Amino acid sequence: MIPELPLTLIASLERRLVTATSLATSPFTGSAQLQDWGGEWWEYQIEMAQTRGRDGRRLAAFFAELGGPRGRFLFRDPSIGQSPGAGEPVVDGTGQSGNTLATRGWVPNEPALMAGDFLSLGGDSATRLHQVTMDAVADATGRATLALVPKLRASPADATPLEVAAPAVLLRLSAPVPARIGRADSYRFSFTAREAL
């Protein structure tokens, strides 16, 4: 079972979608050629709020147990505050790929997810985080097609549930996390991590 980052206070975070692209610009004509290698993943830089005593030591133990980039963990990004549409949404059909996902189980004729909302698919080591890029409204049968990034890495099975209330991302630390210990047994942690693919 994949551990989940204990949700203590987060002072700040930076989330970015990285794409495997390169741009070569001619120094003579200024024309550009873009190479898109297709890879997309999430990267995070997180500063944890000051933690004291036992809670600080527990968080230090969590990071130590991960062993730097060797371990993986689930992170429920607290900056994802959304009001998803009602219903019990699931994947609608098999063989899906690319940047769209057919879904069902929404309340008919109501907004499903809006541009900027997030969802996660899969569980444990197969958890993948996606962001919706266009507003989606369910049709009269409760179906909605979602435009999302990053693109689907594998075709989800029919009826796979969508986690829209508290989406998670599977992360791997970029380096070991030092415990900065100050006066009065106060702990501070900051770390960088990227999506574990």
Salt bridges, closest charged atoms under 4 A:
GLU4 OE2 - ARG76 NE 2.96
GLU14 OE2 - ARG16 NH1 2.47
GLU43 OE1 - ARG16 NE 3.44
GLU47 OE2 - ARG180 NH2 3.20
ASP77 OD2 - ARG15 NH1 2.52
ASP92 OD1 - ARG104 NH1 2.93
ASP92 OD2 - ARG143 NE 2.70
ASP158 OD1 - ARG104 NH1 2.84
ASP185 OD2 - ARG57 NH1 2.61
GLU195 OE1 - ARG153 NH2 3.21
